[in-house]
Amino acid sequence: MFSKSAILLATFVAAALDRSNAVGLTMMSHEDADAPWDAIFSIDLDGKPGGPQEQFTVRVHPEWAPEGAQRFKEMISSGVLSDARFFRVVPGFMAQFGIPAAPSVAAQWRDKTISDDPVKQSNRRGMMTFATSGPNSRTTQLFINFKDNDFLDNQGFSPFAEVLGSGMKVVDKIQSKYGEEPNQGLIQSQGNQYLKAKFPDLSFVSSVASSAKVEQEASLAAIMRRTYK
């Protein structure tokens, strides 16, 4: 049986961390608006839920592409990338993902386009960039460059984040055997039901969270362990 004081402490800590995370992700001050921040991806490489996972971290640079960075932050807050498949993976080029797993969610985001950002960084290996279908057409689709693709720069593809450290070793393992076979229209309309049936081994995003949130959850877990000893 936990003491009343222990329960109150745990409740207070949880509420404080929730408020801190909300401030960190959705109420960034003007002073911090351009400050880089990190996001941690957990990936199921074999396409099997519950299987082994690997992680990589990206550093988001709002000063590179403020509209893109803000949209990515919204996507993390809403959980839109959870269970999203890497549906277009071209070795020597890039890995594309970001269509929500559920068609109902995909429909909500499909018309939420954002304005273009000027291209301030080149599409080098490890850069993360929003896909586009024309001017001011970015929604939730992203890609990670496998190599230096500077020919994309003059086409308006503006990187907003970079994979850190050895993270590209994980990205390089993303399943590529299906290439460009998956039909994006069917992904939009049928979601993962279509992909699981036709392309069962696609790697997918298990979770993605800001590093601040991950650290806060670890702190809460440590406090709870000490409290309940």
N, C-alpha and C positions, 0 to 999 in steps of 0.2 A: 504493500500500500504506500503510495507516494504521499508525502506531507503536503499540507495546504500551501506552505510557502514555496515548495518546489514546483508545484503546479502553477502558482502565480508567476514565478520567475520564468518558467518555460513559456507561458502565454505572453508575458511582456517581451521576452527576447524575440519570439516569433513575429509579433506585431511590429517591433522595431525594425527587424530585418525586412519585412514586407514593405514598410514605408521607405526604407533606404533603397531597396531595389526599384521601387516605383519612381523615386526621385532620380535615381541613376539612369533609368532607361527612358522615361517619358517627360521629365521636367528639367532637362539639362539647362543650366543657366547660360546666359549669353557669354559669360567669361569662359565656360568650358565647352562651348558648342563646337569648337574646332579641335578639341583635344582628342588624340587617337584613343581607341579602346579596343579590347580584345573580345573575341567570341570563340567558344570551343565547340567544335563539331564532333559528335560521336557517330560513327559510320558502321553499318552492317555491310561488310564487303561481299559476303557470299549470298546476299539476298534472302537469307533465312532468318525470320524473326526469332530473337532469343539466342542467336548464334554469337560467335566471337565478334567483338567490336574493337575498332581502333579509333584514335582521336587525332585531330589536327587543330591548330589554332590559327585564326586569321586576325590580323590587326586592321581595324577600320580607320580610315583617314578621312574625316569629314572635310578637311581642307582640300582634298583632291577632287571630291565629287559630293557636295553637300546634299543634293537631292537624293542621290543614290544611297548615301550613308543613312539618311533619315528613313528612307523606305526600308532598308535592311533592318534598322532598329524596330520599325513597326512590325516587320515580319517575325522577328524574334519574339516580341511581346505577345503577338497573337498566336504563336505556335504554328504558323502556316507551313513551315518547312518540315515539321515532324512527319516521318514516313514518306517523304517525297523521294521519288526514284531519280537516279542519274540516268535519264532516258536517252540521251544523245552523247555518246562517248567516242571520240575519234582520236585514236592514238596519234601522237605527233601534232595534235591540234588543241583540243580542249575537251572538258567534261561539262555537260550542261544539265541543269536540274532546276527545280523551283516551282513546277506545276503542282498545286496542292493535291494530296492523296484523294480527297473526297470531291466529286464533281460539284456538289453544292457550294463548297468553299471556293473552288476554282472559279465558279461563275461569279461569286461576289468580288473577286479580285481582278477578273479579266479586263474590266473597263476602268479600273483605278490606275490610270496611267499617270506618270510623272513627267515633268519637263526634263529636257536634256541638260546634262552638265557639260561644260567645256572639257575637252580632253587635256588633262594636265600631266598624266603619266602614261607611259607606253604599256602596251599589253605584253609585258614580259612574262616569262615562265613564273608561275605562282601568283600572278595577279588575278583577282576576282572582279568580274565585270557583269553588268546587267546586259542581257540579250535585248535586242530591239528588232522591230519589224519596219522601222521607218522613224522619222522625226517624232520626238515626244511620245513614244509608244511603250516605254518601259513599264513593266508591271511587277512580276515576282520571279521571272526566269533569270537565272544566273549562270555563269560559266567560269571555270578555272582554266587558265592557260597552261597547257602542258609544256609549251616551248615559247620562245619569243615570236609573237605574232604581231609585229609592228605594222603590218599592212592593215590591221583593223583600226589603227589610230585615226587615219584620215577618213574613216567611215563613221566616226562619231561614237565609237565604243569607249566609254570612259571608265577606267578602273577606279574602284573606291576602296579596295582592301587588298592585302597581300597575305599569302600563307607564310607562317613563320617557321624558322628553324628547319628541322627535319620533316616538317609536315608534308612536304611534297612526296616523301617516300610512301605515305599513306594514300595520297591522291593518285599516285602512279598505279596503285593496286586496284582502283575502281574498275569494276567489270566493264570490259569493252567489246565483248564478243558479238553483241547485237548491233554495234555501230550506230547507224542512223535509221535502223528499221522501224522502231516504234513511231506510230502515227500521232502527231501532236494533237490533231483534232479529236481523235479517239481518247487520248489521255484526258483532254479537257472534259469530254462528255461522259466518259465511263470511269475515269480515275484508275485507281490501283486494281480494280476488278479486271480491267483489260490487261494491264501490265503483268499482273500475277499469272494470268492464264496464258499469255503469249510469250512473256519474257521473264520467267520466274527467277532467274539468277541476277537480275539487276541489283546493283548495290543501292543502298538507300540511307537517308539521314535518319538515324534513330532519335537524335535530339541535338539541339543547338541552343546555347545559352551564353549570355555575357559572362566573362570571367569574374566580374564583380558578384554576380548572382551565385556562381559556383563557390566562390570564396565565402560568401555569406552563409550558404547552406552548410558548408564544412564547419564554419564557426559555430553555427547553431547546433550541429550534431555533437561537436566537442563539448559545448556547454551542457547539453542534455546528458551526455555520458557522465560528466563530472557531477551533475546534479543528482542523477539517479543511482550513483554508486551505493 
